[in-house]
Every structure is written in structure tokens, then in C-alpha cells.
Amino acid sequence: MNTALIIAAEETHNPLVPPVYDIVWSLVAFVIIFLVFWRVVTPRITKMLDERTEAIEGGIKKAEAAQQQAAAALDEYNKQLADARAEASRIREQARADATAIGNEVREQASADAARITSNAQAQIEAERQSALQSLRTEVGSLALDLASGVIGESLKDDAKATAVVDRFLADLESSKSVEASQVETER
């Protein structure tokens, strides 16, 4: 029995090392599975990963292009905004210049109107003064003739004499007024 145990012990294999037929069949199964994965599954996975990579890269490129377009649009917007501000400033300056020109034109027109009105008023005053002097001259002349006729006792109906007497009287009257006016001014 001891020998049978020793022989049985010699025939027993190590449990850590599998038998050769298991190793061979495992190796054949592994190679078949490896070939299936290498020929069928790996290309499909690679293709799928490539498609995803292309989609991601395409999305990144599209995003970069969109970002560049947005930056260009922002630059264009800022340029247009600056142009609009410059145009608005130019329009404001033009409006101020126009307002100043219109104001100056209105002032000149008002000055011209005022000068015209003043000139017309002075002409009218001078015409009324001349009319008043003529009327006064006629009345003073007739009063002077009536007074002189009463003093002298004869009628001064002769036009030449009457006109000469009235003119002399008025000339004397005007000269006495100018002498009085010069005396008043020298007293001041």
C-alpha cells in the first residue's frame, strides 16, 4: 500500500499546471477568438471611433468657424457702431453750425428790418415835420399878416408883399431860436 500510494502520488499531476490537452485547446480557442476580434470586431470599433473622432473634430472646426464668424460679426458691428457714432457726431456738429448760421441770418434780417423800420420812421417823421412846418408857416404867416394889417392900418393882401413880410418874420424867428439854443448849450 505504501508503494501504491507512492505510485499514485507519482502519477498525480500538479494541480497548478493543467494538462497539455487543456493548454492546446485553450490556445486554439484563444487564437480563434483573437482572429475574430482582430478581423471583425476591431475594424468596426476602429471605424466607429474614427467616425466619432471625425464628428468631434468637425464639431470643433464648426465651433471654431462659428466663433471666427461671431468675432468678425462683432468687429463689423463695432465698426458700424463707431461709424454711426461718428456720423451722429458729424450730424450734430452740422446741426450746430446750421443753427448758428440760421441764428446769424435771423439776427442780420432783424437788424436789416430794424434799420429799414427806423429809416422809414425817420422819413415819415421828417415828412410830418415838414408838413407841420408848412402848415405852421401858413398859419403864422396869415396871423402875422392880420396882425401887421391891424398895426399898420392897411391891408396886406398883395401876395408878393405878404410873402416877403412872412418870410422875413419867420427868418428872424428862426435866427432868434438858433441864438437861444446856442446860449442854452453854452450855459451847460
Secondary structure as GFF3:
##gff-version 3
##sequence-region A 1 188
A	DSSP	alpha_helix	2	11	.	.	.	ID=ss1
A	DSSP	alpha_helix	20	36	.	.	.	ID=ss2
A	DSSP	pi_helix	37	41	.	.	.	ID=ss3
A	DSSP	alpha_helix	42	152	.	.	.	ID=ss4
A	DSSP	alpha_helix	159	187	.	.	.	ID=ss5
###
